[in-house]
């Protein structure tokens, strides 16, 4: 059976489990084997828009119990979800948090790659006073940083409280439980700090480009003045 709401497509199979597809490119599968999930991932890839370079995924075990909670198994060190009921709505509430966590992981990885690629630039400025990149290369780095920052800023709304819980406040505790376990709020704060680092890198590169441009203009002006002096001296000599 398939149900479509504003931001979630729910596909259910009573013999196996539930799958929740979110409109920002994540899906959460309950009760299906790993090989099926891998096939499903390949299938939905053809319908994706602007897919990320690397696919982020996470595996969490779940079982039934007296109280709904999320723990870390001491022996296996794996995350385990305990469900007090098999209500699909409870699964959906938890899935919102799981999807946000994996979406956030994608953002974190994207920022790590950009920062890692450009981490040596501040050191170069501190030791040499300039960046050892051509003007064209600086423009390319600036564009990459801007695209990464813009992409995350445009999608940051997916990490906020979903409207689903405005209409279903009784399910909000399950979402909050998931958010706390995966420390989504703390990771969002850390993400914003990393975005600030990207902005500083962007500002630094822009300053370097402006400095290089100013230096070029100064060199041209000095050259023109020198040419004018030489011409004047030549004219004076002829006279």
C-alpha positions as CSV (number, residue, x, y, z in Angstrom):
1,X,0.0,0.0,0.0
2,X,1.2,3.5,-0.8
3,X,0.4,6.8,1.0
4,X,1.5,10.2,-0.1
5,X,1.6,13.2,2.3
6,X,3.1,16.6,1.9
7,X,6.7,15.6,2.3
8,X,6.7,11.8,2.8
9,X,5.8,8.8,0.6
10,X,4.9,5.8,2.7
11,X,5.2,2.4,1.2
12,X,4.0,-0.5,3.4
13,X,4.1,-4.3,3.1
14,X,2.4,-6.1,6.0
15,X,4.6,-9.1,5.5
16,X,7.9,-7.2,5.7
17,X,7.7,-3.6,6.9
18,X,7.6,0.1,6.0
19,X,9.6,2.4,3.8
20,X,9.4,6.2,4.1
21,X,10.7,8.4,1.3
22,X,11.4,12.0,2.2
23,X,11.3,14.8,-0.4
24,X,14.8,15.9,0.4
25,X,16.5,12.7,-0.9
26,X,16.4,10.3,2.0
27,X,14.5,7.2,2.7
28,X,14.2,5.0,5.9
29,X,13.5,1.3,5.6
30,X,12.0,-0.8,8.4
31,X,12.0,-4.6,8.2
32,X,13.6,-5.3,4.8
33,X,16.8,-7.2,4.1
34,X,20.0,-5.3,3.1
35,X,20.1,-6.7,-0.4
36,X,16.6,-5.4,-1.1
37,X,17.5,-1.9,0.3
38,X,20.6,-1.9,-2.0
39,X,18.4,-2.7,-5.0
40,X,15.9,-0.1,-4.0
41,X,18.7,2.5,-3.7
42,X,19.8,1.7,-7.3
43,X,16.2,2.0,-8.5
44,X,15.4,5.4,-6.9
45,X,18.8,6.8,-8.0
46,X,17.4,7.3,-11.5
47,X,14.7,9.6,-10.1
48,X,17.0,11.7,-8.0
49,X,17.9,15.3,-8.7
50,X,21.4,16.8,-7.9
51,X,22.5,13.6,-6.1
52,X,25.4,13.9,-3.7
53,X,28.8,12.6,-4.6
54,X,28.8,10.0,-1.9
55,X,25.8,8.1,-0.6
56,X,25.4,8.3,3.1
57,X,23.8,5.4,4.9
58,X,23.3,4.0,8.4
59,X,22.2,0.7,9.8
60,X,20.2,0.4,13.0
61,X,18.7,-2.6,14.6
62,X,15.2,-2.6,16.0
63,X,13.0,-4.9,18.0
64,X,9.8,-4.9,20.1
65,X,9.8,-4.1,23.8
66,X,7.8,-2.5,26.7
67,X,9.1,1.0,26.1
68,X,10.1,2.9,23.0
69,X,13.7,4.0,23.3
70,X,17.0,4.2,21.4
71,X,20.2,2.7,23.0
72,X,23.7,1.5,22.2
73,X,24.2,-2.2,22.6
74,X,27.2,-2.6,25.0
75,X,28.5,-5.8,23.3
76,X,28.2,-4.9,19.6
77,X,28.4,-1.1,20.1
78,X,25.5,-0.8,17.6
79,X,22.5,1.5,17.8
80,X,19.3,-0.3,18.7
81,X,15.7,1.0,18.6
82,X,13.1,-0.6,20.9
83,X,9.5,-0.1,19.8
84,X,6.6,-0.5,22.3
85,X,4.2,-0.8,19.3
86,X,4.4,-1.5,15.6
87,X,2.3,1.6,14.7
88,X,3.6,3.0,11.4
89,X,3.0,6.5,12.7
90,X,5.6,5.9,15.5
91,X,8.0,4.5,12.9
92,X,7.4,7.7,10.8
93,X,8.0,10.0,13.8
94,X,11.4,8.2,14.4
95,X,12.1,8.2,10.7
96,X,12.0,11.9,10.5
97,X,14.8,12.1,13.0
98,X,16.8,9.3,11.3
99,X,16.4,11.0,7.9
100,X,17.6,14.4,9.3
101,X,20.6,12.7,10.9
102,X,21.7,11.1,7.7
103,X,21.0,14.3,5.7
104,X,23.1,16.2,8.2
105,X,25.9,13.6,7.8
106,X,25.9,14.4,4.1
107,X,26.3,18.1,4.8
108,X,29.1,17.5,7.4
109,X,31.0,15.4,4.8
110,X,30.6,18.0,2.1
111,X,32.0,20.7,4.4
112,X,34.8,18.5,5.6
113,X,36.0,18.0,2.0
114,X,36.0,21.7,1.2
115,X,37.8,22.7,4.4
116,X,40.3,19.9,4.0
117,X,41.0,21.0,0.4
118,X,41.6,24.6,1.5
119,X,43.0,24.2,5.0
120,X,46.6,25.2,3.9
121,X,45.5,28.6,2.6
122,X,45.5,30.4,5.9
123,X,48.9,28.9,6.7
124,X,50.3,30.2,3.4
125,X,49.1,33.7,4.1
126,X,50.5,33.6,7.7
127,X,54.0,32.4,6.5
128,X,54.3,33.9,3.0
129,X,51.8,36.8,3.0
130,X,50.3,35.5,-0.3
131,X,48.4,32.5,-1.7
132,X,50.4,30.3,-4.1
133,X,47.4,30.0,-6.5
134,X,46.8,31.7,-9.8
135,X,44.0,34.2,-10.0
136,X,42.0,31.7,-12.0
137,X,42.6,29.0,-9.4
138,X,41.5,31.4,-6.7
139,X,38.3,32.1,-8.5
140,X,37.6,28.4,-8.9
141,X,38.2,27.8,-5.1
142,X,35.9,30.7,-4.4
143,X,33.2,29.2,-6.6
144,X,33.5,25.8,-4.9
145,X,33.2,27.3,-1.4
146,X,30.3,29.5,-2.4
147,X,28.4,26.5,-4.0
148,X,29.0,24.3,-0.9
149,X,27.8,27.1,1.4
150,X,24.8,28.0,-0.7
151,X,23.7,24.3,-1.1
152,X,23.7,23.8,2.7
153,X,22.0,27.1,3.4
154,X,19.2,26.3,0.9
155,X,18.6,22.9,2.5
156,X,19.1,23.8,6.2
157,X,15.3,24.0,6.6
158,X,15.2,20.2,6.3
159,X,16.8,20.0,9.8
160,X,14.0,22.0,11.4
161,X,10.9,20.7,13.1
162,X,8.7,19.0,10.4
163,X,5.2,20.3,10.0
164,X,3.9,16.8,10.5
165,X,4.3,17.2,14.3
166,X,2.2,20.4,14.3
167,X,-0.7,18.2,13.2
168,X,0.4,15.2,15.3
169,X,1.8,16.6,18.6
170,X,1.3,13.2,20.3
171,X,4.0,11.8,18.1
172,X,6.5,14.6,18.7
173,X,8.2,12.8,21.7
174,X,9.4,10.0,19.5
175,X,11.0,12.6,17.1
176,X,12.6,14.4,20.0
177,X,13.9,11.1,21.4
178,X,15.6,10.5,18.1
179,X,17.0,14.0,17.8
180,X,18.5,13.8,21.2
181,X,20.1,10.4,20.7
182,X,21.8,11.5,17.4
183,X,22.6,14.9,18.9
184,X,21.1,16.7,15.9
185,X,20.9,20.1,17.5
186,X,24.5,20.0,18.6
187,X,25.6,18.9,15.2
188,X,23.6,21.7,13.5
189,X,25.4,24.2,15.8
190,X,28.7,22.6,14.8
191,X,27.6,22.7,11.1
192,X,26.9,26.5,11.4
193,X,30.4,27.0,12.9
194,X,31.9,25.2,10.0
195,X,29.9,27.3,7.6
196,X,31.4,30.4,9.3
197,X,34.8,28.9,8.6
198,X,33.9,28.5,4.9
199,X,32.7,32.1,4.9
200,X,36.0,33.2,6.4
201,X,37.8,31.3,3.7
202,X,35.6,32.9,1.1
203,X,36.3,36.4,2.4
204,X,40.0,35.6,2.5
205,X,40.1,34.5,-1.1
206,X,38.1,37.5,-2.2
207,X,40.5,39.8,-0.4
208,X,43.4,38.0,-2.0
209,X,41.9,38.5,-5.5
210,X,41.2,42.2,-4.8
211,X,44.8,42.6,-3.5
212,X,46.2,40.9,-6.7
213,X,44.0,43.1,-8.8
214,X,45.1,46.2,-7.0
215,X,48.8,45.2,-7.3
216,X,48.3,44.6,-11.1
217,X,46.7,48.1,-11.4
218,X,49.5,49.7,-9.5
219,X,52.1,47.9,-11.7
220,X,50.3,49.1,-14.8
221,X,50.1,52.7,-13.5
222,X,53.8,52.6,-12.6
223,X,54.7,51.3,-16.1
224,X,52.6,54.0,-17.8
225,X,54.3,56.7,-15.7
226,X,57.7,55.2,-16.6
227,X,56.8,55.2,-20.3
228,X,55.6,58.8,-20.0
229,X,58.9,59.8,-18.4
230,X,60.9,58.1,-21.0
231,X,58.9,59.7,-23.8
232,X,59.3,63.1,-22.1
233,X,63.1,62.7,-21.8
234,X,63.3,61.6,-25.4
235,X,61.4,64.6,-26.6
236,X,63.5,66.9,-24.4
237,X,66.7,65.3,-25.8
238,X,65.5,65.9,-29.4
239,X,64.7,69.5,-28.6
